[in-house]
Amino acid sequence: MSAFKLKHLLAGTAMLAAAAGAVALKPTVRMAQKQPVNFESMVPKHFGQWQIDPTIAPIEVDPEIQAKLGTIYSQTLSRTYVNDQGQKVMLSIAYGEDQNAEKTQAHRPEFCYRAQGFDLNEVDVIPMTVGGRSVVARRLFTQKVNRPEPVTYWMTIGDKVALPGWRRKVTQLQYGLHGYIADGLLFRVSSIGADMSKEFAIQQTFITDLNQAIPEQVRSRIFGSH
């Protein structure tokens, strides 16, 4: 065999091997099917000192934006809770079954708030401890006219908390290399008030109480596994 033919044979073999490898590494198992969740039933409407308050709702989403979100999320949950002291916290969970593709990933709340005419005045990333788990969350201070609304949120992929950035990309890759199409969610709480320290403390209490109230099988999907 001539050197020319050998060179092309080796190149062809390498291309086939690469193609086979790509097929072998392509995620095929959906976590959403292996470990299904239903947040409407799994997140209690009453727990501890908190119960649903129907008098106030999380920010309404423009119909055009809502149509786009409908193609991304398979489940959404929006509720407002009030405690015995009259303190109110708005909870939003947006869950998507496929976090491996850019167009189906959970979207950051910054985009939604800006689209609704809110100003974002402060942004901070903080470590939180929730039921012994370490959760890296992002805090925002948003405001629209006379509605100051501090926000705490994080995102998950599978059972891992991962905010947007290189860590999220690495987590996506890890699940994909193990053959999984990872699901994930956006978890967001907010409250209305100009005193950020006070509002964030109320949100922390709400998050801690919620963690204790939800079933174990869904706890890691919201707060991460460690």
C-alpha positions in Angstrom: 0.0 0.0 0.0 1.3 3.4 -1.0 2.0 6.1 1.6 -0.7 8.2 0.0 -3.3 5.5 0.4 -2.2 4.6 3.9 -2.5 8.3 4.9 -6.1 8.5 3.7 -7.0 5.2 5.2 -5.8 6.3 8.6 -7.6 9.6 8.2 -10.8 7.9 7.3 -10.4 5.5 10.3 -9.9 8.4 12.6 -13.0 10.2 11.3 -15.1 7.0 11.8 -13.8 6.6 15.3 -14.6 10.2 16.1 -18.1 9.8 14.7 -18.6 6.6 16.7 -17.3 8.3 19.8 -19.7 11.2 19.4 -22.6 8.8 19.1 -21.5 6.9 22.1 -21.2 10.1 24.2 -24.5 11.6 23.0 -26.8 11.7 26.1 -29.9 9.5 25.7 -31.3 9.0 29.2 -33.6 11.7 30.4 -33.4 12.4 34.2 -36.9 13.7 34.0 -38.2 10.2 33.1 -36.0 8.3 35.6 -36.8 10.7 38.5 -40.0 12.5 37.7 -41.2 15.4 39.8 -44.4 17.3 40.2 -43.9 20.6 41.9 -47.5 21.5 42.2 -48.2 18.6 44.5 -44.7 18.3 46.1 -44.4 21.9 47.3 -46.9 22.2 50.1 -49.5 25.0 50.2 -49.2 25.3 53.9 -46.1 24.6 56.1 -44.9 25.8 59.4 -46.1 29.4 59.8 -46.6 29.9 56.1 -49.7 29.6 54.0 -50.8 30.8 50.6 -51.9 34.4 50.2 -54.1 35.0 47.1 -54.0 38.8 47.4 -50.6 39.3 45.8 -48.9 37.5 42.9 -45.4 37.4 41.4 -44.8 39.7 38.5 -47.0 39.0 35.6 -45.2 38.0 32.4 -45.9 39.6 29.0 -47.9 37.2 26.8 -45.2 37.2 24.2 -42.6 36.4 26.8 -44.9 33.7 28.3 -45.2 32.1 24.9 -41.4 31.7 24.7 -41.2 30.4 28.2 -43.8 27.8 27.4 -41.3 26.2 25.0 -38.6 26.1 27.6 -40.3 25.0 30.8 -42.5 21.9 31.3 -43.6 23.0 34.8 -44.0 26.4 36.4 -45.2 27.2 39.9 -46.0 30.7 41.2 -47.4 31.3 44.7 -47.3 33.9 47.4 -47.0 32.9 51.0 -47.7 34.8 54.2 -46.6 34.0 57.7 -48.1 34.7 61.1 -46.4 38.1 61.2 -48.0 39.2 57.9 -44.6 38.9 56.1 -45.1 37.9 52.4 -42.8 35.9 50.1 -43.4 35.2 46.4 -42.2 31.9 45.2 -41.5 30.9 41.5 -40.2 27.6 40.3 -39.6 27.1 36.5 -38.7 23.5 35.6 -37.3 22.3 32.3 -36.7 18.7 31.3 -33.7 19.4 29.0 -30.8 21.6 30.3 -28.3 20.3 27.8 -29.3 22.6 24.9 -28.8 26.4 24.9 -32.4 27.1 23.7 -34.0 25.0 26.4 -32.1 26.1 29.4 -33.6 28.0 32.3 -33.4 31.7 31.9 -32.0 34.2 34.4 -34.6 36.3 36.2 -32.7 39.5 35.3 -34.0 39.2 31.8 -37.6 38.8 32.9 -37.5 41.7 35.4 -36.0 44.1 32.9 -38.5 43.0 30.3 -41.3 44.0 32.8 -39.8 47.5 33.3 -37.9 46.9 36.5 -34.5 48.5 37.2 -31.8 46.3 38.6 -29.8 48.3 41.1 -27.6 45.8 42.9 -26.5 42.2 42.1 -24.6 40.0 44.5 -23.6 36.3 44.6 -23.7 34.7 48.1 -23.2 31.3 49.7 -26.2 30.1 51.6 -26.6 27.1 54.0 -29.9 25.4 53.6 -30.5 22.3 55.7 -26.8 21.5 55.7 -26.5 22.0 52.0 -24.3 24.7 50.5 -26.2 26.7 47.9 -24.6 29.5 45.9 -27.4 32.0 45.2 -27.7 35.3 43.5 -29.4 38.3 45.0 -30.9 41.2 43.1 -32.5 44.5 44.2 -35.1 45.4 41.6 -37.5 48.3 41.5 -40.4 49.6 39.4 -42.1 52.9 40.3 -43.2 52.3 44.0 -42.4 48.5 44.0 -39.0 47.7 45.5 -38.5 44.0 45.2 -35.4 42.2 46.5 -34.9 38.8 44.8 -33.0 35.6 45.7 -32.5 32.9 43.1 -30.4 30.0 42.0 -30.5 27.4 39.2 -30.0 23.7 39.2 -28.9 21.0 36.8 -30.1 17.6 37.9 -29.3 17.6 41.6 -26.5 20.2 41.5 -26.9 24.0 42.0 -25.1 25.9 39.2 -25.5 29.5 38.4 -24.9 30.6 34.8 -21.2 30.6 33.9 -18.4 28.1 33.4 -19.4 25.9 36.3 -22.8 25.4 34.8 -21.1 24.4 31.5 -18.9 21.9 33.3 -21.9 20.4 35.1 -23.8 20.1 31.8 -20.8 18.3 30.3 -20.5 15.9 33.3 -24.1 14.8 33.0 -23.7 14.4 29.2 -20.6 12.3 29.5 -22.5 9.9 31.7 -25.3 9.7 29.1 -27.8 11.9 30.9 -30.0 14.6 29.5 -30.2 16.6 32.7 -33.3 18.4 33.8 -33.1 21.5 36.0 -34.9 24.5 37.3 -34.9 28.1 38.3 -35.8 28.7 42.0 -36.7 32.3 42.8 -38.1 34.0 45.9 -38.9 37.7 46.3 -40.6 40.1 48.6 -41.7 43.7 48.5 -39.8 46.2 50.6 -37.0 48.7 50.5 -35.1 47.4 53.5 -32.9 44.8 51.7 -31.4 43.3 54.9 -34.9 42.8 56.4 -36.4 41.3 53.2 -33.4 39.0 52.5 -33.7 37.7 56.1 -37.4 37.0 55.6 -36.5 35.1 52.4 -33.8 33.1 54.2 -36.4 32.0 56.8 -38.9 31.1 54.2 -36.3 29.0 52.2 -35.2 27.2 55.4 -38.8 26.4 56.4 -39.6 25.2 52.8 -36.6 22.9 52.8 -37.8 21.2 55.9 -41.3 20.8 54.6 -40.9 19.3 51.1 -40.4 15.5 50.5 -36.9 14.2 50.5 -37.1 12.9 46.9 -37.6 16.4 45.6 -35.4 18.3 48.1 -32.2 17.6 46.2 -33.7 18.7 42.9 -34.4 22.2 44.4 -31.5 22.7 46.9 -28.9 20.4 45.4 -27.5 17.2 46.8 -24.8 18.7 49.0 
